[in-house]
């Protein structure tokens, strides 16, 4: 298992324990941040915008 896969598996397991399992979209978003395709700040802004629209 690569380091990125290990990080993602740990985050997924933690979120499952909290009752909030990751979706495939969530996993892809995290991988994009870990590989430098995006930043966590940018992705957080996108999520806030998505759920703030009414």
N, CA, C, O and CB atoms as a CASP TS submission, in Angstrom:
PFRMAT TS
TARGET T0000
AUTHOR 0000-0000-0000
METHOD Language model
MODEL 1
PARENT N/A
ATOM      1  N   UNK     1       0.854  -1.172   0.000  1.00  0.00           N
ATOM      2  CA  UNK     1       0.000   0.000   0.000  1.00  0.00           C
ATOM      3  C   UNK     1       0.900   1.235   0.000  1.00  0.00           C
ATOM      4  O   UNK     1       1.829   1.341   0.801  1.00  0.00           O
ATOM      5  CB  UNK     1      -0.972  -0.002   1.230  1.00  0.00           C
ATOM      6  N   UNK     2       0.613   2.160  -0.905  1.00  0.00           N
ATOM      7  CA  UNK     2       1.416   3.386  -0.978  1.00  0.00           C
ATOM      8  C   UNK     2       1.100   4.284   0.216  1.00  0.00           C
ATOM      9  O   UNK     2       0.114   4.080   0.925  1.00  0.00           O
ATOM     10  CB  UNK     2       1.152   4.142  -2.310  1.00  0.00           C
ATOM     11  N   UNK     3       1.948   5.271   0.417  1.00  0.00           N
ATOM     12  CA  UNK     3       1.748   6.203   1.524  1.00  0.00           C
ATOM     13  C   UNK     3       0.412   6.945   1.384  1.00  0.00           C
ATOM     14  O   UNK     3      -0.299   7.139   2.369  1.00  0.00           O
ATOM     15  CB  UNK     3       2.909   7.208   1.590  1.00  0.00           C
ATOM     16  N   UNK     4       0.076   7.358   0.152  1.00  0.00           N
ATOM     17  CA  UNK     4      -1.193   8.064  -0.071  1.00  0.00           C
ATOM     18  C   UNK     4      -2.385   7.165   0.225  1.00  0.00           C
ATOM     19  O   UNK     4      -3.365   7.600   0.830  1.00  0.00           O
ATOM     20  CB  UNK     4      -1.274   8.578  -1.512  1.00  0.00           C
ATOM     21  N   UNK     5      -2.298   5.912  -0.203  1.00  0.00           N
ATOM     22  CA  UNK     5      -3.384   4.965   0.066  1.00  0.00           C
ATOM     23  C   UNK     5      -3.535   4.733   1.562  1.00  0.00           C
ATOM     24  O   UNK     5      -4.651   4.598   2.063  1.00  0.00           O
ATOM     25  CB  UNK     5      -3.130   3.630  -0.653  1.00  0.00           C
ATOM     26  N   UNK     6      -2.422   4.686   2.271  1.00  0.00           N
ATOM     27  CA  UNK     6      -2.452   4.496   3.717  1.00  0.00           C
ATOM     28  C   UNK     6      -3.109   5.690   4.409  1.00  0.00           C
ATOM     29  O   UNK     6      -3.933   5.513   5.307  1.00  0.00           O
ATOM     30  CB  UNK     6      -1.031   4.284   4.259  1.00  0.00           C
ATOM     31  N   UNK     7      -2.748   6.892   3.996  1.00  0.00           N
ATOM     32  CA  UNK     7      -3.354   8.104   4.561  1.00  0.00           C
ATOM     33  C   UNK     7      -4.855   8.099   4.317  1.00  0.00           C
ATOM     34  O   UNK     7      -5.643   8.353   5.228  1.00  0.00           O
ATOM     35  CB  UNK     7      -2.715   9.376   3.952  1.00  0.00           C
ATOM     36  N   UNK     8      -5.243   7.808   3.087  1.00  0.00           N
ATOM     37  CA  UNK     8      -6.671   7.802   2.746  1.00  0.00           C
ATOM     38  C   UNK     8      -7.422   6.729   3.532  1.00  0.00           C
ATOM     39  O   UNK     8      -8.532   6.972   4.007  1.00  0.00           O
ATOM     40  CB  UNK     8      -6.860   7.575   1.238  1.00  0.00           C
ATOM     41  N   UNK     9      -6.829   5.551   3.671  1.00  0.00           N
ATOM     42  CA  UNK     9      -7.468   4.470   4.429  1.00  0.00           C
ATOM     43  C   UNK     9      -7.638   4.870   5.893  1.00  0.00           C
ATOM     44  O   UNK     9      -8.665   4.567   6.500  1.00  0.00           O
ATOM     45  CB  UNK     9      -6.641   3.171   4.325  1.00  0.00           C
ATOM     46  N   UNK    10      -6.646   5.543   6.462  1.00  0.00           N
ATOM     47  CA  UNK    10      -6.746   5.980   7.856  1.00  0.00           C
ATOM     48  C   UNK    10      -7.832   7.033   8.037  1.00  0.00           C
ATOM     49  O   UNK    10      -8.598   6.981   8.999  1.00  0.00           O
ATOM     50  CB  UNK    10      -5.405   6.531   8.336  1.00  0.00           C
ATOM     51  N   UNK    11      -7.897   7.986   7.116  1.00  0.00           N
ATOM     52  CA  UNK    11      -8.936   9.020   7.189  1.00  0.00           C
ATOM     53  C   UNK    11     -10.311   8.377   7.040  1.00  0.00           C
ATOM     54  O   UNK    11     -11.238   8.705   7.780  1.00  0.00           O
ATOM     55  CB  UNK    11      -8.720  10.104   6.093  1.00  0.00           C
ATOM     56  N   UNK    12     -10.440   7.466   6.086  1.00  0.00           N
ATOM     57  CA  UNK    12     -11.721   6.788   5.859  1.00  0.00           C
ATOM     58  C   UNK    12     -12.152   6.006   7.100  1.00  0.00           C
ATOM     59  O   UNK    12     -13.317   6.059   7.493  1.00  0.00           O
ATOM     60  CB  UNK    12     -11.621   5.842   4.646  1.00  0.00           C
ATOM     61  N   UNK    13     -11.223   5.287   7.712  1.00  0.00           N
ATOM     62  CA  UNK    13     -11.548   4.502   8.911  1.00  0.00           C
ATOM     63  C   UNK    13     -11.976   5.404  10.064  1.00  0.00           C
ATOM     64  O   UNK    13     -12.929   5.100  10.781  1.00  0.00           O
ATOM     65  CB  UNK    13     -10.344   3.649   9.335  1.00  0.00           C
ATOM     66  N   UNK    14     -11.274   6.500  10.232  1.00  0.00           N
ATOM     67  CA  UNK    14     -11.617   7.448  11.298  1.00  0.00           C
ATOM     68  C   UNK    14     -13.007   8.032  11.079  1.00  0.00           C
ATOM     69  O   UNK    14     -13.801   8.126  12.016  1.00  0.00           O
ATOM     70  CB  UNK    14     -10.578   8.577  11.371  1.00  0.00           C
ATOM     71  N   UNK    15     -13.297   8.420   9.851  1.00  0.00           N
ATOM     72  CA  UNK    15     -14.605   8.997   9.557  1.00  0.00           C
ATOM     73  C   UNK    15     -15.718   7.966   9.740  1.00  0.00           C
ATOM     74  O   UNK    15     -16.803   8.304  10.215  1.00  0.00           O
ATOM     75  CB  UNK    15     -14.631   9.551   8.131  1.00  0.00           C
ATOM     76  N   UNK    16     -15.456   6.710   9.367  1.00  0.00           N
ATOM     77  CA  UNK    16     -16.452   5.647   9.572  1.00  0.00           C
ATOM     78  C   UNK    16     -16.752   5.465  11.054  1.00  0.00           C
ATOM     79  O   UNK    16     -17.906   5.276  11.437  1.00  0.00           O
ATOM     80  CB  UNK    16     -15.961   4.318   8.966  1.00  0.00           C
ATOM     81  N   UNK    17     -15.714   5.520  11.890  1.00  0.00           N
ATOM     82  CA  UNK    17     -15.918   5.375  13.335  1.00  0.00           C
ATOM     83  C   UNK    17     -16.789   6.495  13.890  1.00  0.00           C
ATOM     84  O   UNK    17     -17.498   6.311  14.879  1.00  0.00           O
ATOM     85  CB  UNK    17     -14.573   5.353  14.063  1.00  0.00           C
ATOM     86  N   UNK    18     -16.729   7.642  13.254  1.00  0.00           N
ATOM     87  CA  UNK    18     -17.530   8.789  13.692  1.00  0.00           C
ATOM     88  C   UNK    18     -18.912   8.805  13.038  1.00  0.00           C
ATOM     89  O   UNK    18     -19.696   9.728  13.258  1.00  0.00           O
ATOM     90  CB  UNK    18     -16.797  10.090  13.377  1.00  0.00           C
ATOM     91  N   UNK    19     -19.208   7.782  12.233  1.00  0.00           N
ATOM     92  CA  UNK    19     -20.518   7.693  11.595  1.00  0.00           C
ATOM     93  C   UNK    19     -20.640   8.524  10.332  1.00  0.00           C
ATOM     94  O   UNK    19     -21.749   8.800   9.877  1.00  0.00           O
ATOM     95  CB  UNK    19     -21.571   8.113  12.556  1.00  0.00           C
ATOM     96  N   UNK    20     -19.502   8.930   9.754  1.00  0.00           N
ATOM     97  CA  UNK    20     -19.499   9.763   8.555  1.00  0.00           C
ATOM     98  C   UNK    20     -18.574   9.166   7.490  1.00  0.00           C
ATOM     99  O   UNK    20     -17.522   9.733   7.198  1.00  0.00           O
ATOM    100  CB  UNK    20     -19.064  11.204   8.900  1.00  0.00           C
ATOM    101  N   UNK    21     -18.961   8.033   6.914  1.00  0.00           N
ATOM    102  CA  UNK    21     -18.079   7.405   5.925  1.00  0.00           C
ATOM    103  C   UNK    21     -17.860   8.305   4.715  1.00  0.00           C
ATOM    104  O   UNK    21     -18.741   9.074   4.331  1.00  0.00           O
ATOM    105  CB  UNK    21     -18.657   6.067   5.474  1.00  0.00           C
ATOM    106  N   UNK    22     -16.683   8.200   4.123  1.00  0.00           N
ATOM    107  CA  UNK    22     -16.353   9.017   2.955  1.00  0.00           C
ATOM    108  C   UNK    22     -17.028   8.471   1.701  1.00  0.00           C
ATOM    109  O   UNK    22     -17.135   7.259   1.512  1.00  0.00           O
ATOM    110  CB  UNK    22     -14.831   9.076   2.752  1.00  0.00           C
ATOM    111  N   UNK    23     -17.476   9.375   0.861  1.00  0.00           N
ATOM    112  CA  UNK    23     -17.985   8.990  -0.451  1.00  0.00           C
ATOM    113  C   UNK    23     -16.802   8.895  -1.404  1.00  0.00           C
ATOM    114  O   UNK    23     -15.693   9.306  -1.064  1.00  0.00           O
ATOM    115  CB  UNK    23     -19.055  10.010  -0.975  1.00  0.00           C
ATOM    116  N   UNK    24     -17.032   8.359  -2.588  1.00  0.00           N
ATOM    117  CA  UNK    24     -15.967   8.308  -3.596  1.00  0.00           C
ATOM    118  C   UNK    24     -15.520   9.726  -3.947  1.00  0.00           C
ATOM    119  O   UNK    24     -14.335   9.975  -4.170  1.00  0.00           O
ATOM    120  CB  UNK    24     -16.447   7.557  -4.872  1.00  0.00           C
ATOM    121  N   UNK    25     -16.477  10.647  -3.993  1.00  0.00           N
ATOM    122  CA  UNK    25     -16.151  12.053  -4.277  1.00  0.00           C
ATOM    123  C   UNK    25     -15.230  12.616  -3.188  1.00  0.00           C
ATOM    124  O   UNK    25     -14.274  13.332  -3.487  1.00  0.00           O
ATOM    125  CB  UNK    25     -17.451  12.907  -4.380  1.00  0.00           C
ATOM    126  N   UNK    26     -15.522  12.289  -1.930  1.00  0.00           N
ATOM    127  CA  UNK    26     -14.673  12.730  -0.823  1.00  0.00           C
ATOM    128  C   UNK    26     -13.263  12.170  -0.972  1.00  0.00           C
ATOM    129  O   UNK    26     -12.278  12.891  -0.815  1.00  0.00           O
ATOM    130  CB  UNK    26     -15.277  12.300   0.526  1.00  0.00           C
ATOM    131  N   UNK    27     -13.178  10.887  -1.274  1.00  0.00           N
ATOM    132  CA  UNK    27     -11.874  10.229  -1.409  1.00  0.00           C
ATOM    133  C   UNK    27     -11.074  10.846  -2.554  1.00  0.00           C
ATOM    134  O   UNK    27      -9.871  11.073  -2.422  1.00  0.00           O
ATOM    135  CB  UNK    27     -12.053   8.715  -1.643  1.00  0.00           C
ATOM    136  N   UNK    28     -11.732  11.113  -3.663  1.00  0.00           N
ATOM    137  CA  UNK    28     -11.050  11.736  -4.804  1.00  0.00           C
ATOM    138  C   UNK    28     -10.580  13.143  -4.460  1.00  0.00           C
ATOM    139  O   UNK    28      -9.494  13.558  -4.866  1.00  0.00           O
ATOM    140  CB  UNK    28     -11.977  11.779  -6.026  1.00  0.00           C
ATOM    141  N   UNK    29     -11.397  13.871  -3.716  1.00  0.00           N
ATOM    142  CA  UNK    29     -11.048  15.229  -3.301  1.00  0.00           C
ATOM    143  C   UNK    29      -9.803  15.200  -2.416  1.00  0.00           C
ATOM    144  O   UNK    29      -8.900  16.019  -2.589  1.00  0.00           O
ATOM    145  CB  UNK    29     -12.230  15.894  -2.553  1.00  0.00           C
ATOM    146  N   UNK    30      -9.752  14.274  -1.483  1.00  0.00           N
ATOM    147  CA  UNK    30      -8.596  14.147  -0.590  1.00  0.00           C
ATOM    148  C   UNK    30      -7.348  13.782  -1.387  1.00  0.00           C
ATOM    149  O   UNK    30      -6.280  14.355  -1.172  1.00  0.00           O
ATOM    150  CB  UNK    30      -8.863  13.088   0.502  1.00  0.00           C
ATOM    151  N   UNK    31      -7.482  12.831  -2.303  1.00  0.00           N
ATOM    152  CA  UNK    31      -6.335  12.442  -3.129  1.00  0.00           C
ATOM    153  C   UNK    31      -5.833  13.600  -3.983  1.00  0.00           C
ATOM    154  O   UNK    31      -4.626  13.766  -4.161  1.00  0.00           O
ATOM    155  CB  UNK    31      -6.705  11.265  -4.025  1.00  0.00           C
ATOM    156  N   UNK    32      -6.754  14.399  -4.509  1.00  0.00           N
ATOM    157  CA  UNK    32      -6.349  15.584  -5.287  1.00  0.00           C
ATOM    158  C   UNK    32      -5.511  16.524  -4.432  1.00  0.00           C
ATOM    159  O   UNK    32      -4.530  17.093  -4.913  1.00  0.00           O
ATOM    160  CB  UNK    32      -7.587  16.329  -5.834  1.00  0.00           C
ATOM    161  N   UNK    33      -5.886  16.689  -3.184  1.00  0.00           N
ATOM    162  CA  UNK    33      -5.137  17.566  -2.287  1.00  0.00           C
ATOM    163  C   UNK    33      -3.777  16.962  -1.940  1.00  0.00           C
ATOM    164  O   UNK    33      -2.766  17.665  -1.917  1.00  0.00           O
ATOM    165  CB  UNK    33      -5.941  17.831  -1.006  1.00  0.00           C
ATOM    166  N   UNK    34      -3.759  15.672  -1.673  1.00  0.00           N
ATOM    167  CA  UNK    34      -2.509  15.017  -1.305  1.00  0.00           C
ATOM    168  C   UNK    34      -1.504  14.969  -2.455  1.00  0.00           C
ATOM    169  O   UNK    34      -0.295  14.954  -2.224  1.00  0.00           O
ATOM    170  CB  UNK    34      -2.792  13.617  -0.822  1.00  0.00           C
ATOM    171  N   UNK    35      -2.001  14.946  -3.690  1.00  0.00           N
ATOM    172  CA  UNK    35      -1.105  14.883  -4.842  1.00  0.00           C
ATOM    173  C   UNK    35      -0.774  16.258  -5.408  1.00  0.00           C
ATOM    174  O   UNK    35       0.004  16.363  -6.357  1.00  0.00           O
ATOM    175  CB  UNK    35      -1.720  14.030  -5.920  1.00  0.00           C
ATOM    176  N   UNK    36      -1.356  17.321  -4.836  1.00  0.00           N
ATOM    177  CA  UNK    36      -1.043  18.669  -5.265  1.00  0.00           C
ATOM    178  C   UNK    36      -1.901  19.193  -6.403  1.00  0.00           C
ATOM    179  O   UNK    36      -1.637  20.281  -6.916  1.00  0.00           O
ATOM    180  CB  UNK    36       0.362  18.730  -5.663  1.00  0.00           C
ATOM    181  N   UNK    37      -2.926  18.446  -6.814  1.00  0.00           N
ATOM    182  CA  UNK    37      -3.820  18.918  -7.875  1.00  0.00           C
ATOM    183  C   UNK    37      -4.716  20.045  -7.373  1.00  0.00           C
ATOM    184  O   UNK    37      -5.229  20.840  -8.160  1.00  0.00           O
ATOM    185  CB  UNK    37      -4.678  17.763  -8.408  1.00  0.00           C
ATOM    186  N   UNK    38      -4.898  20.106  -6.061  1.00  0.00           N
ATOM    187  CA  UNK    38      -5.721  21.135  -5.437  1.00  0.00           C
ATOM    188  C   UNK    38      -5.174  21.359  -4.037  1.00  0.00           C
ATOM    189  O   UNK    38      -4.251  20.672  -3.600  1.00  0.00           O
ATOM    190  CB  UNK    38      -7.241  20.727  -5.405  1.00  0.00           C
ATOM    191  N   UNK    39      -5.753  22.329  -3.340  1.00  0.00           N
ATOM    192  CA  UNK    39      -5.365  22.552  -1.944  1.00  0.00           C
ATOM    193  C   UNK    39      -6.567  22.277  -1.054  1.00  0.00           C
ATOM    194  O   UNK    39      -7.712  22.337  -1.500  1.00  0.00           O
ATOM    195  CB  UNK    39      -4.834  24.006  -1.726  1.00  0.00           C
ATOM    196  N   UNK    40      -6.294  21.976   0.200  1.00  0.00           N
ATOM    197  CA  UNK    40      -7.388  21.732   1.127  1.00  0.00           C
ATOM    198  C   UNK    40      -8.240  22.992   1.289  1.00  0.00           C
ATOM    199  O   UNK    40      -9.466  22.911   1.372  1.00  0.00           O
ATOM    200  CB  UNK    40      -6.845  21.270   2.491  1.00  0.00           C
ATOM    201  N   UNK    41      -7.588  24.152   1.332  1.00  0.00           N
ATOM    202  CA  UNK    41      -8.339  25.410   1.458  1.00  0.00           C
ATOM    203  C   UNK    41      -9.277  25.612   0.268  1.00  0.00           C
ATOM    204  O   UNK    41     -10.428  26.012   0.444  1.00  0.00           O
ATOM    205  CB  UNK    41      -7.370  26.606   1.574  1.00  0.00           C
ATOM    206  N   UNK    42      -8.795  25.339  -0.926  1.00  0.00           N
ATOM    207  CA  UNK    42      -9.608  25.492  -2.123  1.00  0.00           C
ATOM    208  C   UNK    42     -10.803  24.545  -2.102  1.00  0.00           C
ATOM    209  O   UNK    42     -11.921  24.938  -2.435  1.00  0.00           O
ATOM    210  CB  UNK    42      -8.763  25.247  -3.370  1.00  0.00           C
ATOM    211  N   UNK    43     -10.565  23.311  -1.714  1.00  0.00           N
ATOM    212  CA  UNK    43     -11.648  22.324  -1.673  1.00  0.00           C
ATOM    213  C   UNK    43     -12.675  22.662  -0.601  1.00  0.00           C
ATOM    214  O   UNK    43     -13.872  22.450  -0.799  1.00  0.00           O
ATOM    215  CB  UNK    43     -11.084  20.928  -1.425  1.00  0.00           C
ATOM    216  N   UNK    44     -12.223  23.183   0.524  1.00  0.00           N
ATOM    217  CA  UNK    44     -13.152  23.597   1.583  1.00  0.00           C
ATOM    218  C   UNK    44     -14.039  24.725   1.075  1.00  0.00           C
ATOM    219  O   UNK    44     -15.244  24.733   1.328  1.00  0.00           O
ATOM    220  CB  UNK    44     -12.381  24.044   2.856  1.00  0.00           C
ATOM    221  N   UNK    45     -13.449  25.675   0.361  1.00  0.00           N
ATOM    222  CA  UNK    45     -14.237  26.778  -0.202  1.00  0.00           C
ATOM    223  C   UNK    45     -15.287  26.262  -1.170  1.00  0.00           C
ATOM    224  O   UNK    45     -16.424  26.735  -1.161  1.00  0.00           O
ATOM    225  CB  UNK    45     -13.326  27.783  -0.911  1.00  0.00           C
ATOM    226  N   UNK    46     -14.918  25.294  -2.008  1.00  0.00           N
ATOM    227  CA  UNK    46     -15.870  24.716  -2.964  1.00  0.00           C
ATOM    228  C   UNK    46     -17.039  24.045  -2.246  1.00  0.00           C
ATOM    229  O   UNK    46     -18.190  24.190  -2.658  1.00  0.00           O
ATOM    230  CB  UNK    46     -15.164  23.701  -3.873  1.00  0.00           C
ATOM    231  N   UNK    47     -16.746  23.319  -1.184  1.00  0.00           N
ATOM    232  CA  UNK    47     -17.798  22.626  -0.433  1.00  0.00           C
ATOM    233  C   UNK    47     -18.737  23.643   0.217  1.00  0.00           C
ATOM    234  O   UNK    47     -19.958  23.488   0.173  1.00  0.00           O
ATOM    235  CB  UNK    47     -17.181  21.696   0.645  1.00  0.00           C
ATOM    236  N   UNK    48     -18.158  24.683   0.819  1.00  0.00           N
ATOM    237  CA  UNK    48     -18.978  25.723   1.466  1.00  0.00           C
ATOM    238  C   UNK    48     -19.883  26.386   0.438  1.00  0.00           C
ATOM    239  O   UNK    48     -21.067  26.597   0.701  1.00  0.00           O
ATOM    240  CB  UNK    48     -18.082  26.788   2.158  1.00  0.00           C
ATOM    241  N   UNK    49     -19.337  26.716  -0.731  1.00  0.00           N
ATOM    242  CA  UNK    49     -20.140  27.331  -1.788  1.00  0.00           C
ATOM    243  C   UNK    49     -21.262  26.394  -2.242  1.00  0.00           C
ATOM    244  O   UNK    49     -22.396  26.829  -2.443  1.00  0.00           O
ATOM    245  CB  UNK    49     -19.251  27.710  -2.982  1.00  0.00           C
ATOM    246  N   UNK    50     -20.944  25.125  -2.402  1.00  0.00           N
ATOM    247  CA  UNK    50     -21.928  24.144  -2.871  1.00  0.00           C
ATOM    248  C   UNK    50     -23.120  24.056  -1.915  1.00  0.00           C
ATOM    249  O   UNK    50     -24.270  24.018  -2.351  1.00  0.00           O
ATOM    250  CB  UNK    50     -21.272  22.759  -3.024  1.00  0.00           C
ATOM    251  N   UNK    51     -22.840  24.024  -0.619  1.00  0.00           N
ATOM    252  CA  UNK    51     -23.914  23.836   0.341  1.00  0.00           C
ATOM    253  C   UNK    51     -24.515  25.144   0.856  1.00  0.00           C
ATOM    254  O   UNK    51     -25.508  25.122   1.583  1.00  0.00           O
ATOM    255  CB  UNK    51     -23.410  23.037   1.492  1.00  0.00           C
ATOM    256  N   UNK    52     -23.927  26.274   0.487  1.00  0.00           N
ATOM    257  CA  UNK    52     -24.480  27.562   0.876  1.00  0.00           C
ATOM    258  C   UNK    52     -25.517  28.059  -0.111  1.00  0.00           C
ATOM    259  O   UNK    52     -26.321  28.930   0.219  1.00  0.00           O
ATOM    260  CB  UNK    52     -23.380  28.578   1.013  1.00  0.00           C
ATOM    261  N   UNK    53     -25.508  27.512  -1.326  1.00  0.00           N
ATOM    262  CA  UNK    53     -26.483  27.930  -2.346  1.00  0.00           C
ATOM    263  C   UNK    53     -27.867  27.446  -1.960  1.00  0.00           C
ATOM    264  O   UNK    53     -28.053  26.307  -1.531  1.00  0.00           O
ATOM    265  CB  UNK    53     -26.093  27.386  -3.746  1.00  0.00           C
ATOM    266  N   UNK    54     -28.847  28.349  -2.126  1.00  0.00           N
ATOM    267  CA  UNK    54     -30.220  27.970  -1.773  1.00  0.00           C
ATOM    268  C   UNK    54     -31.136  28.213  -2.921  1.00  0.00           C
ATOM    269  O   UNK    54     -32.335  27.957  -2.819  1.00  0.00           O
ATOM    270  CB  UNK    54     -30.709  28.731  -0.554  1.00  0.00           C
TER
END
